Amino acid sequence: MTKKVQIISSSLRKEGNSEKLCDAFQKGAEEAGCEVEKVSLAGKQQAFVFYSSQPL
């Protein structure tokens, strides 16, 4: 049975250190016979939500 791995790179910088780390992990997982899906958030529009239990 093939294992499935999903890698999520949340770094906003394309080709940054986090992205390179994800690439290396992906390569190793594929060499080990895993089915890999990589999702990168670089270049995608993101909305940040601020939550505080205290009134602003």
C-alpha positions as CSV (number, residue, x, y, z in Angstrom):
1,M,0.0,0.0,0.0
2,T,1.4,3.3,-1.1
3,K,1.6,6.0,1.6
4,K,0.2,9.4,0.7
5,V,2.1,12.6,1.8
6,Q,0.9,16.2,1.5
7,I,3.5,18.9,1.9
8,I,2.2,22.4,2.6
9,S,4.8,25.2,2.1
10,S,3.4,28.3,3.8
11,S,6.4,30.5,3.0
12,L,5.4,33.6,0.9
13,R,8.9,33.6,-0.8
14,K,9.3,31.4,-3.9
15,E,12.6,29.6,-3.9
16,G,13.2,30.5,-0.2
17,N,14.7,28.2,2.4
18,S,11.4,26.7,3.4
19,E,10.5,25.9,-0.2
20,K,13.9,24.2,-0.7
21,L,13.4,22.2,2.5
22,C,9.9,21.1,1.2
23,D,11.5,20.1,-2.2
24,A,14.2,18.0,-0.4
25,F,11.5,16.3,1.7
26,Q,9.4,15.6,-1.4
27,K,12.3,14.1,-3.2
28,G,13.1,11.8,-0.3
29,A,9.4,10.7,0.1
30,E,9.1,10.0,-3.6
31,E,12.3,7.9,-3.5
32,A,10.8,6.0,-0.6
33,G,7.8,5.1,-2.8
34,C,5.3,7.6,-1.4
35,E,2.7,9.4,-3.4
36,V,3.4,13.1,-2.8
37,E,1.3,16.2,-3.3
38,K,3.0,19.6,-2.6
39,V,1.0,22.8,-2.1
40,S,2.8,26.1,-2.1
41,L,1.2,29.3,-0.9
42,A,3.9,31.5,-2.5
43,G,2.2,33.9,-5.0
44,K,-1.3,33.2,-3.7
45,Q,-3.4,35.9,-2.2
46,Q,-3.8,35.4,1.5
47,A,-6.0,37.0,4.1
48,F,-4.8,37.2,7.6
49,V,-7.3,37.1,10.5
50,F,-6.6,38.7,13.8
51,Y,-8.5,37.4,16.8
52,S,-8.2,38.6,20.3
53,S,-10.4,37.8,23.3
54,Q,-9.8,41.3,24.5
55,P,-11.6,44.3,22.9
56,L,-9.4,46.5,20.7
